[in-house]
Amino acid sequence: MAAKKRKPEIRVFVEEDLDRRLKALAGLKDTSLSGLVNEAIEFYINHNAEAQRLIKRFNLEDLSDLEE
């Protein structure tokens, strides 16, 4: 059986109140903190006009050919 490719890790520092709120939301949604943050990042990238403008301007739609 082939080993799963490890996903890249991103570390962020947040204020304590935001940390508590995110952990509570993850629990209520029955997901992990990582899953919740991934969902939030995807939502931001897909629904934020400025992010969409930058993605189009710098051709960031498909970066798969840049994989190591």
N, C-alpha and C positions, 0 to 999 in steps of 0.2 A: 504494500500500500504506500502511495506517495505521501510524503509529509506535507502538511499544510504550509503555505508560504506565510510567514509572519507579517502582520500588518504593521505599517509604520506607527510609531508612537509620537504623540504630541503632548507636551506637558504645559499646563497653564496654571497660573496662580490667580485665585479669585478671593474676594472678600468673604469673611466667615458667614455672613447672612446669605450670600448667594450660594455658598457651598451647602448650607443647611436646606435652602429652598430646592436646589437641584436634587439633592439626595431624597428629599421628601417626594418630589415629583416622580423621580425614578421609581420609588417604592409604590406610589399610587398607580403608576402605569405598568407595574410589574415588568420592569426592564432594568438593565444595568445603567449605572451612571455613564459609562462609555456609550451605550446605545442611545441614551437621551441626548448627550452632547453631539454625537454623530448626526442624529436627526435634526438638531438645531443648526448645525453647520450646513447640512444639505439644504434646509429650508432657507437659510440666509443666502447661500450661493444662488439658489434657484429663484428667489423672490425679491432680492435686493437689486434695484435698478442700477446703482453704481457698480455693484459686483458684476452684473450682467454686461454692462458697458465695457468694463475692463477685460472681461473674458473674451468678448468679441474683438475688441481693439487689439489685443495681444495674442489672438488665436490660441486661447487656452482651452478650447472645447475638448481636444483630445491630446493628452500628453503621454499616451501609452508608449510611443516610440522613444521616450526619454528614460524608460525604466532601466535600472542598472543591471 
